[in-house]
Amino acid sequence: MSKTLHHGLLVLELLSENPKGLSTTEIAEGIGLHRTVAHRLVRTLEAHHLCRRDEFKRILPATGLVSLAEPVERDLRALARPVLEHLADATRATTHLVVREDESEVRALLVVEPREAKVHVSFRPGQTHPVDAGSAGLALLASAPPLDGERPEVAEARRQGYAVTHGEVIPAVIGVSAAVPSRRGRSTTSVGVSVFELPDAAHLGRTVTEAAAELADRLR
């Protein structure tokens, strides 16, 4: 195993867990290396646009990671599509796969409409909205440890395993979402449905949670 590559990947993992940035000293301490070695690693990653420095000289993930992630997103969509199609048919509702873009926003990566439904919600993949609004974002927030000042709905989603919101992203539309379990703790992907009526929230919540668990199994 290449120790240099291993340490460089550890730096990227550390930065992904600290999106507000780290100093070189904090990176060195985080991966257990001398500051000089950490500095060389960071400079190499900067040269490949995998990290950058802000105005305070703190090191952040950079846009080069997006290019690397694009093929992964294609694979994620391919694995998620049959899960969302089955969920759409079972619930007769529009289903969606949502990923966390950064600390403040989430993005709809895949939207599947039901094949047999007289009326259903319609929206395009690629749309973004704040992470603290809508069931998808709240489900992702609930996968992380509690934070001071978080919405009560996040705590409720953490307790029951899925989030429910009313009209927060699309007026008059109810969202029910569950985070896709991750081995690394905080989830970055959620599965959900958008409906106009919610006669049995618990049943739909369990159905969505089962779909999220199925996708997690496919991703392993």
Secondary structure as GFF3:
##gff-version 3
##sequence-region A 1 220
A	DSSP	alpha_helix	3	17	.	.	.	ID=ss1
A	DSSP	alpha_helix	24	31	.	.	.	ID=ss2
A	DSSP	alpha_helix	35	47	.	.	.	ID=ss3
A	DSSP	beta_strand	51	53	.	.	.	ID=ss4
A	DSSP	beta_strand	59	61	.	.	.	ID=ss5
A	DSSP	alpha_helix	64	91	.	.	.	ID=ss6
A	DSSP	beta_strand	94	100	.	.	.	ID=ss7
A	DSSP	beta_strand	105	112	.	.	.	ID=ss8
A	DSSP	beta_strand	128	130	.	.	.	ID=ss9
A	DSSP	alpha_helix	135	142	.	.	.	ID=ss10
A	DSSP	alpha_helix	152	160	.	.	.	ID=ss11
A	DSSP	beta_strand	163	166	.	.	.	ID=ss12
A	DSSP	beta_strand	174	179	.	.	.	ID=ss13
A	DSSP	beta_strand	189	195	.	.	.	ID=ss14
A	DSSP	alpha_helix	201	219	.	.	.	ID=ss15
###
